[in-house]
Amino acid sequence: MSLFQTKSIESLQKEAAADVGLRRSLSLTNLVSLGIAIYFGYSRHHSKLNKSGQ
């Protein structure tokens, strides 16, 4: 497989016509874990800003 490999317009149109939409790939556990990580990451960043006087 080449780094600059391209597809023809016809093959792209066929793929687009056969597309069934988005599929779920994250479970509820994954989403909750992601939310917790975002919360703690944001709060940690925010507390560093408050301590530095900004």
Number of C-alpha atoms within 10 A of each C-alpha: 4 5 5 5 6 7 7 7 9 9 10 11 11 10 11 11 9 9 9 8 6 6 6 5 7 10 9 9 9 11 11 12 12 12 12 12 12 12 12 11 11 12 12 11 11 12 10 12 11 9 8 7 6 7
